[in-house]
Amino acid sequence: MFDLMKLELKKNNIRTYIISTFVISIIMLGFIYLLAYLPQFDPNDADLELFVGYNNIISLFSVINMTVFCVLSSVMYSRFVIEEYSGDRVLLLFSYPIKRRKIFISKLMIVSLFTVIAMVLCNFTIFAFFGVSETIYPLVNESITLETITKVIKTTFIMAVSAACLGIIAMGIGFIQKSIPATIISAFLLCSLLCNIVAGTLTSDAPVIVFLAITIIGAIIVSSIVMKKNSCMEV
């Protein structure tokens, strides 16, 4: 499997996605400062209370960053899967003396691992930079505690796995419809559900964890369906 993944990486250069991750990190770094500064625009505005406190900022920032990386994941799937299994490229793909299932799983693992690792590194780097700057020139009227750091770690991993799983589900929709736009749009729409859940339940992690469990199950089911369709494809 590892050899297959190396072959896929040689065939599909991921340098573009690494550069995209770097650019995303810079943009999102500015975004987290915007979230922290928003309540200062009008302290009496009740709507801006949504952005008050480190816990709220961590949750809102992470779910928005998750959406960005989920869309990036869907773009990668468009190239690694949707394009590969359509047109003349599928003739070359199926000519390999390797089981179709293994080829598909290798593509799935590359994109999923890249999504999780890239988002975790992005989140930790941004929160570390933001945390250091808060000790020098604080924008939030709270102290960073061990609970805050734990919240960062927990939320980051939940959102990273969610991004990977939602990307797989979006890929399944795009694969069935043989459409790259459908893949990307599906990723965005699926993420909007989690965004609404997080915005409405900032005081509790339970709904987010339930959603994560559902997306993991959904990703497994969708992967199985796509692998079955892949095995039955005629060249």
CORNORPE-V208250 format. One record per pair of residues at least 6 apart in sequence whose ideal C-beta (glycine too) atoms are under 7 Angstrom apart, sorted by sequence separation. I is the first residue (numbers start at 1). GAP is how many residues later the second one is. D is the distance in Angstrom with one decimal. If there is no record, write none. Layout:
I_GAP_D + I_GAP_D
This chain:
42_6_6.2 + 50_6_6.3 + 51_6_6.4 + 83_6_6.5 + 84_6_7.0 + 94_6_6.8 + 134_6_6.5 + 174_6_6.4 + 201_6_4.6 + 41_7_6.7 + 96_7_6.6 + 85_8_7.0 + 174_8_4.8 + 39_9_4.8 + 51_9_6.9 + 84_9_5.6 + 173_9_5.8 + 174_9_2.8 + 38_10_5.6 + 93_10_6.8 + 134_10_6.2 + 173_10_6.6 + 197_10_5.2 + 198_10_6.2 + 197_11_6.3 + 39_12_5.4 + 171_12_5.9 + 174_12_6.6 + 38_13_4.5 + 39_13_5.1 + 131_13_5.7 + 170_13_5.3 + 173_13_4.3 + 197_14_5.7 + 35_16_5.4 + 170_16_4.0 + 170_17_3.8 + 194_17_5.8 + 167_20_6.1 + 170_20_6.1 + 36_21_5.8 + 166_21_6.3 + 169_21_6.1 + 35_22_5.1 + 166_24_4.6 + 32_25_6.9 + 35_25_6.1 + 127_25_4.9 + 166_25_6.0 + 35_26_5.8 + 81_26_5.6 + 80_27_4.6 + 32_29_5.0 + 31_30_7.0 + 80_30_6.8 + 80_31_5.8 + 124_32_6.6 + 162_32_6.2 + 123_33_4.3 + 77_34_5.7 + 76_35_4.7 + 120_36_5.8 + 28_37_5.5 + 120_37_6.9 + 73_38_5.9 + 76_38_6.9 + 119_40_6.9 + 120_40_5.1 + 119_41_4.3 + 73_42_4.4 + 24_44_5.7 + 116_44_4.6 + 119_44_5.7 + 116_45_6.4 + 69_46_5.7 + 169_46_7.0 + 115_48_5.4 + 116_48_5.1 + 69_49_6.5 + 115_49_4.5 + 166_49_5.8 + 169_49_5.2 + 69_50_4.4 + 158_50_6.2 + 162_50_5.5 + 165_50_4.0 + 169_50_5.8 + 172_50_3.5 + 161_51_6.4 + 165_51_5.4 + 168_51_4.1 + 175_51_5.2 + 20_52_6.1 + 112_52_4.4 + 115_52_5.9 + 66_53_6.9 + 162_53_5.7 + 165_53_6.9 + 169_53_5.1 + 172_53_6.3 + 65_54_6.7 + 158_54_5.6 + 165_54_3.9 + 168_54_5.8 + 172_54_5.2 + 17_55_6.7 + 168_55_6.0 + 111_56_6.7 + 112_56_6.8 + 65_57_6.7 + 65_58_6.2 + 17_59_6.0 + 108_60_6.8 + 62_61_6.5 + 12_67_6.1 + 12_68_5.8 + 8_72_7.0 + 57_83_6.9 + 54_86_5.8 + 53_87_6.8 + 54_88_5.4 + 53_89_5.9 + 54_90_6.7 + 73_90_6.1 + 77_90_6.2 + 81_90_5.7 + 85_90_6.8 + 73_91_6.5 + 82_92_5.2 + 86_92_5.6 + 58_93_5.3 + 62_93_4.7 + 66_93_3.9 + 70_93_4.3 + 74_93_5.5 + 82_93_6.2 + 4_94_6.9 + 28_94_6.8 + 32_94_5.9 + 54_94_4.9 + 58_94_5.7 + 62_94_6.2 + 65_94_6.9 + 69_94_4.5 + 73_94_3.1 + 77_94_3.9 + 81_94_6.2 + 55_96_6.0 + 59_96_6.2 + 63_96_6.2 + 66_96_5.7 + 70_96_4.9 + 74_96_4.7 + 78_96_6.8 + 17_97_6.6 + 21_97_4.5 + 25_97_4.7 + 29_97_5.0 + 58_97_5.6 + 62_97_4.6 + 66_97_4.7 + 70_97_5.3 + 74_97_6.7 + 77_97_7.0 + 4_98_6.1 + 8_98_5.6 + 24_98_6.4 + 28_98_5.9 + 32_98_5.4 + 82_98_5.4 + 4_99_6.5 + 8_99_6.0 + 14_100_6.6 + 25_100_6.2 + 29_100_6.4 + 1_101_6.6 + 5_101_4.9 + 9_101_6.7 + 21_101_6.3 + 25_101_6.4 + 82_101_5.9 + 4_102_3.8 + 8_102_5.6 + 37_102_5.5 + 78_102_4.3 + 36_103_4.1 + 1_104_7.0 + 5_104_6.2 + 36_104_5.4 + 1_105_6.0 + 5_105_5.5 + 78_105_5.2 + 33_106_7.0 + 77_106_6.0 + 78_106_6.8 + 74_109_4.9 + 75_109_6.4 + 74_110_4.8 + 71_113_6.3 + 74_113_3.7 + 73_114_6.9 + 108_115_6.3 + 71_116_5.2 + 70_117_5.0 + 71_117_5.9 + 70_121_5.0 + 104_123_5.6 + 67_124_4.0 + 66_125_6.6 + 101_126_5.6 + 104_126_5.4 + 67_128_6.5 + 100_130_5.3 + 101_130_6.6 + 63_131_6.0 + 100_131_5.6 + 63_132_5.3 + 63_135_4.3 + 60_138_6.9 + 59_139_5.4 + 94_141_5.1 + 59_143_5.5 + 91_144_5.8 + 85_145_6.9 + 90_145_6.4 + 56_146_5.2
